[in-house]
Amino acid sequence: MGARVTYCTAPGNTVPYPPLFDAIRQNHGFVDTDGHPERIDEIPEVVWSDSLRSLLLDLASPASDFISLGCDMGEDKKPERRLSTRSVAGGYVQIMARDREQQGVPALQPLAKTIEAHLKQESGNDNWEAELALVPVVLANENEVMLQSIWVWFHARASTLERARSSRERLLIAFRHALRKSQSDTSTERG
């Protein structure tokens, strides 16, 4: 068991974005929560995950070093996999630095390494996979400004969907701990 974390680059996206529903995605569209924690409840995915809601609340806080650009949740059964990993609960969270001066690869690398370390440290008996993608993002509401973001795709595998969902909750808690650690490290460096 444990966590397997991989890194990649991916094509960018534009924020805000409309709803997207297909065989994989059930995304209800962009909700700007930057500095507006009260808007978190407008995101339908938080109904399925208290841990996602807590993570997004942290990111919406004006005190956070990072902001959320989007999230999604999903689940599936893979009958061809061995019994212990047949069910998967996953999703993604896309984040970027709040401070426009802290944009780019050098600012995001320490965050990515902290996320990887926390997922591996806190995975215990869970079976987690995460893919951290460095992704350009165009902020359409800021005159088409292009910045960098991290798109974290995550999957928690277990024998039943109920266990996979519980494992995903623990994964999101570990992700939240990583963001808090990264923010605390950044605050210490500034101070």
N, C-alpha and C positions, 0 to 999 in steps of 0.2 A: 504494500500500500504506500501511501505517501503522496507527494505532489510532484508532478512533472511540469516544468515551465519551459516554454520555448519562446524565441524572439523572432520577429520578422518585420518587414515593412509591408505596407499595404496602400492601395490607392486611397486618395483622400475623399472627403465628403464636404458638404456644405451645410452650415447651420444658420438659420433654422431649416428643418426638413419636414416634409409632410408625412402623414401616416403611411405605413408600408405593410401590407399583409400578403404573404405568399406561403409556400410549403414550409419554409424555415422561420420566417419572421412574422411576428404579430405586434409590430411596433405602432404605437398610437400617435407618433409624431413628437416633435420637439416642444418641451415646456421649459421656458427660461426660469430657472430657480436661483440664478446668481444673485445672492443677497436677499432672496425671498423664500425663506424656509416654509412659509405658510402655503406656498404653491406646490409643495411636495405631494399633497393629497390629490392633486390634479393628474398625477401620473398613475395610470391604472395598474402598472406592474407592482406598485408598493402594496396592493391589496394581498398579493400572494407571498410577500416576504417582508417580515419585520426587520430583518437584517439589512435588506436593500433600503428600506425606508430610513433606518438609522444612518446608513452610509450617505445617502443623498442629503439628509438633514445636515450632516457634518460638512458636506461639500457646498451646501447652500449658504452656510454661515459666512458673513463678511470677514470673519477672522481666519477662514480657511485659506491656505496657499493655493488650493486647486479648486476648479469648478467642474461640474458635470455638464457634458455635452449631450448625453443620452444614455439610455439603458434599454435592455429588453430581457425577457425571461422566457424559457421554454423547457420542454421535457419530451422524452422519447423513450421507446423500448427498442432494444437491439437484440432480437431473438437469436441471432447468430453468435453473439458473445457468450462467454461463460456465465453461469448463473450469477456469480457475485458482482458482475458489472453490466448486467443486461439493462438496467434502468439508468437513465441519465437525466439530471436536472441541471440546466445551465443557463447561460445568458451572456450579456456583456455590459460593461460600463465604459464609457469613453470620457476621459478627463483631460484637462489642460491646466497649465499654470495660470493663476489669476493675474499675476503681475506680467504684463506684456513684455517687460524687460527680461524676464526669466524664461522666455520662450526658446525653443530650439532643443536639439539633441543633448547638448551638455547639461542643461537644466533637468531633463527628463531621465537621463541615465541613472542618477542616484535613486530616484523614485522607483524605477523599474527594478533595480537590484534589491531595494528594500521590500518591494512587493514579493519578489521571488523568495527572499530569505524568510519572510513571515509565512508565506504559504507552505514552504518546506518545513519550517519549525512547528507550525500549528496543525499540520495535517493529521498527525496521530495515525489512527487506523483507517482514516478516510482515503478514498481514491480520487484524487483531484488532478485535473489537467487545466493548464492556463496557457494561453498564447497572448503575449504582449506585443502588440503591433504599433510601431511608430507610424503615425498617420498624419499627413497634412490636412488641415481643416480650413475652409474658407468661411469667415464670419460675414455673411451677407448683410447683416444689420450694421456692420461697421465698415461700409464702403469696400466690400470685397477684400478685406484684410486676410492674408494667408498666414497661419500660425501652425505650430506642431501640437499634436496630442498623442496620448497613449490610449489605444483601444484594447481593453482587457477582455478577451473571450475566456469564459470559464465553464468547466464541466465537472460535476460531481457524479461519480458512478457508484451504483450499489445494486443489491439484489432486487429491491422493490422501489417503486416510485416514492413511496413514503420515506424510505431510508435515504434515497437520493436527494429528496427535497431537504431533509434534515441536514444532510452533509453539505448541501449548497448553502444553507443558512450559516453553518460553521465556516465555510470558505469565505463568505461575504464578511463575517466578523473578522477573520484573519486579514482580509483586504483592508477593512476599516482600521485595524490596528497598524497596518503598514503605512497608511496615509497619515495617521496621527504621529507615528514614529518619524516619518520623513519631515513632517511639519515641525516637530519638536527639534530635530537635528538642524533644520534650516534656521529656526529661531535662535538656537544656541550659537550658530555660526555668525548670525547678524549681531548678537549681543556681545 
